[in-house]
Structures are given as C-alpha cells and as structure tokens.
Amino acid sequence: MGVLQQDAELLLQFKDPSTREKAFTAIVKKYQEKLYWHIRRMVVEHEDANDVMQNVFIRVWNALENFREDSQLFTWLYRIATNESLSFMEQRKKKSSVSLSDVEGALSNSIRADKDFDPNKLEWKLQLAIQQLPDKQKVVFNLRYYDEMPYGEMSRVLETSEGALKASYHHAVKKIEDFIVNH
C-alpha cells in the first residue's frame, strides 16, 4: 500500500467516530519523528520542540475532520508544524524584553552547551550558522538541506512561489558559507 493510499485510509478512519482515535494515533506515529526534527531544527531546544509538537497535534486533531485533501497529508502537517514553529519563535522574541540578537545568542549558547559540542566540527558550525538566519530562511534551508524536500513540495508547505524559495535558499546558503568561513 502506497503512502498516499495509507493516508487516505487513515483519513477515512478518522472521519468515522468509532475509529477516530485509532486513526489519529496512527497518523501521529507515522509522522511524529519527521515533524519533531523539523520543529527541533527551528526552535533548537528539546522542551520547546515538544511544546510546539503538542500544539501541532492539537491543531491537527481539531482541523483534520475538515481537511480537504487538496494537498497531501504530509504537506498539510508540515505546513501546520512550520506555522506553529514560526509562531513560537515570534512569541519568544516578543516575550523576551531583550533584543533579537540576544535571542539568537541564547539559541547559539544552547547549542554550545550541548555535551557533544565541538566547535571544530563542521556539523556544529553549521548549526550555529543556521541560528543566524532569519526565521523564514531557516525554514527553507532546513526543509531543503535536511528533509531534501523538492521546491514544488516546499512551495505547497510554505505557500510561496518556487522562485522565491530558490532565492531564499540561495541567500541562506551564502550566509551559512560566510559564517563558516569567518568563524
């Protein structure tokens, strides 16, 4: 059974009150790991990622009955996870009486505080570089680099043109390269 067929079956089960919870549990199990890492790469902290993830699945539970299936379930879930992550980061910046650079500094510090952190390893430099990006560029970079999402799919998730996404990814890569070279 293909992924789309499985999703269609789960959506049908969700619409039936007698199998709704079982179907929702299956959807959560199927997508939670991918969504968790997508969220975690944006918000950095495990606890924050769990909080955002909980909000995502509450929104999914409340909206799934009205899901029109004009996009893939995966695309729709990523859109919700992306929007929840961006909202979370926006709220964190608003709550914080400190400047944006201080929030970014705190994220960088939490990366540096990881027990496995090694500033000489490229993967850690990359993580620090990603934290310097504006939120939207961070999302585009993560979806493309880590999730290897095609621009067409990304366009549906982020509801932005492929051209704008390609430009955003290009700018993100340039900023990351500059950061890695200069740090």
C-alpha positions as a Markdown table, in Angstrom:
| # | Residue | x | y | z |
|---|---|---|---|---|
| 1 | Met | 0.0 | 0.0 | 0.0 |
| 2 | Gly | 1.4 | 3.4 | -1.0 |
| 3 | Val | 1.9 | 6.3 | 1.3 |
| 4 | Leu | -1.0 | 8.2 | -0.2 |
| 5 | Gln | -3.3 | 5.2 | -0.1 |
| 6 | Gln | -2.4 | 4.7 | 3.6 |
| 7 | Asp | -3.1 | 8.3 | 4.3 |
| 8 | Ala | -6.4 | 8.2 | 2.5 |
| 9 | Glu | -7.3 | 5.1 | 4.5 |
| 10 | Leu | -6.3 | 6.8 | 7.8 |
| 11 | Leu | -8.3 | 9.9 | 6.9 |
| 12 | Leu | -11.4 | 7.8 | 6.2 |
| 13 | Gln | -11.0 | 6.1 | 9.5 |
| 14 | Phe | -10.6 | 9.4 | 11.2 |
| 15 | Lys | -14.0 | 10.6 | 9.9 |
| 16 | Asp | -15.6 | 7.5 | 11.5 |
| 17 | Pro | -16.2 | 8.3 | 15.2 |
| 18 | Ser | -15.7 | 4.6 | 16.1 |
| 19 | Thr | -12.1 | 4.5 | 14.6 |
| 20 | Arg | -11.2 | 8.2 | 15.0 |
| 21 | Glu | -8.8 | 7.9 | 17.9 |
| 22 | Lys | -7.1 | 4.8 | 16.4 |
| 23 | Ala | -6.6 | 6.6 | 13.1 |
| 24 | Phe | -5.2 | 9.7 | 14.8 |
| 25 | Thr | -2.8 | 7.6 | 16.8 |
| 26 | Ala | -1.6 | 6.0 | 13.6 |
| 27 | Ile | -1.1 | 9.4 | 12.0 |
| 28 | Val | 0.9 | 10.7 | 15.0 |
| 29 | Lys | 3.1 | 7.6 | 15.0 |
| 30 | Lys | 3.6 | 7.8 | 11.3 |
| 31 | Tyr | 4.7 | 11.4 | 11.2 |
| 32 | Gln | 5.8 | 12.5 | 14.7 |
| 33 | Glu | 9.5 | 11.8 | 14.2 |
| 34 | Lys | 9.8 | 13.8 | 10.9 |
| 35 | Leu | 7.8 | 16.6 | 12.4 |
| 36 | Tyr | 9.7 | 16.6 | 15.6 |
| 37 | Trp | 13.1 | 17.1 | 13.8 |
| 38 | His | 11.6 | 19.7 | 11.5 |
| 39 | Ile | 10.4 | 21.7 | 14.6 |
| 40 | Arg | 13.5 | 21.0 | 16.6 |
| 41 | Arg | 15.8 | 22.4 | 14.0 |
| 42 | Met | 13.9 | 25.6 | 14.1 |
| 43 | Val | 13.4 | 26.0 | 17.9 |
| 44 | Val | 16.6 | 24.2 | 19.0 |
| 45 | Glu | 15.6 | 23.2 | 22.5 |
| 46 | His | 14.1 | 19.7 | 23.0 |
| 47 | Glu | 11.5 | 21.0 | 25.5 |
| 48 | Asp | 10.4 | 23.8 | 23.2 |
| 49 | Ala | 10.1 | 21.3 | 20.3 |
| 50 | Asn | 7.9 | 19.1 | 22.4 |
| 51 | Asp | 5.7 | 22.0 | 23.3 |
| 52 | Val | 5.4 | 23.1 | 19.7 |
| 53 | Met | 4.7 | 19.4 | 18.7 |
| 54 | Gln | 1.9 | 19.2 | 21.2 |
| 55 | Asn | 0.3 | 22.4 | 19.8 |
| 56 | Val | 0.7 | 20.9 | 16.3 |
| 57 | Phe | -1.1 | 17.7 | 17.1 |
| 58 | Ile | -3.9 | 19.7 | 19.0 |
| 59 | Arg | -4.4 | 21.8 | 15.8 |
| 60 | Val | -4.3 | 18.6 | 13.7 |
| 61 | Trp | -6.9 | 16.9 | 15.8 |
| 62 | Asn | -9.2 | 19.9 | 15.7 |
| 63 | Ala | -8.8 | 20.5 | 11.9 |
| 64 | Leu | -8.4 | 17.1 | 10.5 |
| 65 | Glu | -12.1 | 16.4 | 10.0 |
| 66 | Asn | -12.2 | 19.4 | 7.7 |
| 67 | Phe | -9.0 | 18.5 | 5.8 |
| 68 | Arg | -10.0 | 18.9 | 2.1 |
| 69 | Glu | -7.2 | 16.6 | 0.8 |
| 70 | Asp | -6.3 | 19.2 | -1.9 |
| 71 | Ser | -2.7 | 18.6 | -0.7 |
| 72 | Gln | -1.0 | 15.5 | 0.7 |
| 73 | Leu | -1.5 | 14.9 | 4.4 |
| 74 | Phe | 2.3 | 15.2 | 4.9 |
| 75 | Thr | 2.3 | 18.6 | 3.2 |
| 76 | Trp | -0.5 | 19.8 | 5.4 |
| 77 | Leu | 1.1 | 18.5 | 8.6 |
| 78 | Tyr | 4.4 | 20.2 | 7.6 |
| 79 | Arg | 2.6 | 23.5 | 7.0 |
| 80 | Ile | 1.0 | 23.4 | 10.5 |
| 81 | Ala | 4.3 | 22.4 | 12.1 |
| 82 | Thr | 6.1 | 25.3 | 10.2 |
| 83 | Asn | 3.5 | 27.8 | 11.2 |
| 84 | Glu | 3.4 | 26.7 | 14.8 |
| 85 | Ser | 7.2 | 26.9 | 15.0 |
| 86 | Leu | 7.3 | 30.3 | 13.5 |
| 87 | Ser | 4.6 | 31.5 | 15.9 |
| 88 | Phe | 6.5 | 30.0 | 18.8 |
| 89 | Met | 9.7 | 31.8 | 17.7 |
| 90 | Glu | 7.8 | 35.1 | 17.2 |
| 91 | Gln | 6.2 | 34.8 | 20.7 |
| 92 | Arg | 9.6 | 34.0 | 22.3 |
| 93 | Lys | 11.0 | 37.2 | 20.7 |
| 94 | Lys | 8.0 | 39.3 | 21.9 |
| 95 | Lys | 8.1 | 37.9 | 25.4 |
| 96 | Ser | 11.8 | 38.4 | 25.7 |
| 97 | Ser | 12.5 | 42.0 | 26.6 |
| 98 | Val | 15.9 | 41.6 | 25.1 |
| 99 | Ser | 16.9 | 42.3 | 21.5 |
| 100 | Leu | 16.6 | 39.8 | 18.6 |
| 101 | Ser | 20.4 | 39.3 | 18.6 |
| 102 | Asp | 20.2 | 38.3 | 22.3 |
| 103 | Val | 17.5 | 35.7 | 21.5 |
| 104 | Glu | 19.8 | 34.4 | 18.6 |
| 105 | Gly | 22.7 | 34.4 | 21.0 |
| 106 | Ala | 20.7 | 32.4 | 23.5 |
| 107 | Leu | 20.0 | 29.8 | 20.8 |
| 108 | Ser | 23.7 | 29.7 | 19.9 |
| 109 | Asn | 24.6 | 29.3 | 23.5 |
| 110 | Ser | 22.2 | 26.4 | 24.0 |
| 111 | Ile | 23.9 | 24.7 | 21.0 |
| 112 | Arg | 27.3 | 25.4 | 22.5 |
| 113 | Ala | 26.1 | 24.0 | 25.9 |
| 114 | Asp | 25.4 | 20.6 | 24.3 |
| 115 | Lys | 27.7 | 18.0 | 25.9 |
| 116 | Asp | 28.9 | 16.8 | 22.5 |
| 117 | Phe | 29.6 | 20.3 | 21.2 |
| 118 | Asp | 32.9 | 20.6 | 19.3 |
| 119 | Pro | 33.4 | 24.0 | 17.6 |
| 120 | Asn | 35.9 | 22.4 | 15.2 |
| 121 | Lys | 33.3 | 20.0 | 13.7 |
| 122 | Leu | 31.5 | 21.3 | 10.6 |
| 123 | Glu | 28.1 | 20.0 | 11.7 |
| 124 | Trp | 28.3 | 22.1 | 14.9 |
| 125 | Lys | 29.4 | 25.2 | 12.9 |
| 126 | Leu | 26.5 | 24.6 | 10.5 |
| 127 | Gln | 24.1 | 24.5 | 13.5 |
| 128 | Leu | 25.5 | 27.8 | 14.7 |
| 129 | Ala | 25.3 | 29.3 | 11.2 |
| 130 | Ile | 21.7 | 28.2 | 10.8 |
| 131 | Gln | 20.7 | 30.1 | 14.0 |
| 132 | Gln | 22.0 | 33.3 | 12.5 |
| 133 | Leu | 19.5 | 33.1 | 9.6 |
| 134 | Pro | 16.1 | 35.0 | 9.6 |
| 135 | Asp | 13.3 | 32.6 | 10.6 |
| 136 | Lys | 11.9 | 32.2 | 7.1 |
| 137 | Gln | 15.3 | 31.4 | 5.6 |
| 138 | Lys | 15.9 | 29.0 | 8.4 |
| 139 | Val | 12.7 | 27.1 | 7.5 |
| 140 | Val | 13.6 | 27.0 | 3.8 |
| 141 | Phe | 17.2 | 25.9 | 4.5 |
| 142 | Asn | 16.1 | 23.1 | 6.9 |
| 143 | Leu | 13.4 | 21.8 | 4.6 |
| 144 | Arg | 15.8 | 21.7 | 1.6 |
| 145 | Tyr | 19.0 | 20.6 | 3.3 |
| 146 | Tyr | 17.8 | 18.2 | 6.0 |
| 147 | Asp | 14.5 | 17.0 | 4.6 |
| 148 | Glu | 15.6 | 17.2 | 1.0 |
| 149 | Met | 12.2 | 18.5 | 0.1 |
| 150 | Pro | 11.7 | 19.4 | -3.5 |
| 151 | Tyr | 10.9 | 23.1 | -4.2 |
| 152 | Gly | 7.4 | 22.1 | -5.6 |
| 153 | Glu | 6.5 | 20.4 | -2.3 |
| 154 | Met | 8.1 | 23.2 | -0.3 |
| 155 | Ser | 6.0 | 25.7 | -2.3 |
| 156 | Arg | 2.8 | 23.9 | -1.1 |
| 157 | Val | 4.0 | 23.7 | 2.5 |
| 158 | Leu | 5.1 | 27.4 | 2.7 |
| 159 | Glu | 2.5 | 28.7 | 0.2 |
| 160 | Thr | 5.3 | 30.6 | -1.6 |
| 161 | Ser | 6.5 | 30.6 | -5.2 |
| 162 | Glu | 9.3 | 28.2 | -6.1 |
| 163 | Gly | 11.3 | 31.1 | -7.4 |
| 164 | Ala | 11.1 | 32.9 | -4.1 |
| 165 | Leu | 12.1 | 29.7 | -2.3 |
| 166 | Lys | 15.1 | 29.1 | -4.5 |
| 167 | Ala | 16.2 | 32.7 | -3.9 |
| 168 | Ser | 15.7 | 32.3 | -0.2 |
| 169 | Tyr | 17.7 | 29.1 | -0.1 |
| 170 | His | 20.5 | 30.6 | -2.1 |
| 171 | His | 20.7 | 33.6 | 0.3 |
| 172 | Ala | 20.7 | 31.2 | 3.3 |
| 173 | Val | 23.5 | 29.1 | 1.8 |
| 174 | Lys | 25.5 | 32.2 | 1.1 |
| 175 | Lys | 25.1 | 33.4 | 4.7 |
| 176 | Ile | 25.9 | 30.0 | 6.1 |
| 177 | Glu | 29.1 | 29.8 | 3.9 |
| 178 | Asp | 30.2 | 33.2 | 5.1 |
| 179 | Phe | 29.6 | 32.3 | 8.7 |
| 180 | Ile | 31.5 | 29.0 | 8.5 |
| 181 | Val | 34.4 | 30.7 | 6.7 |
| 182 | Asn | 34.6 | 33.6 | 9.2 |
| 183 | His | 34.2 | 31.6 | 12.5 |
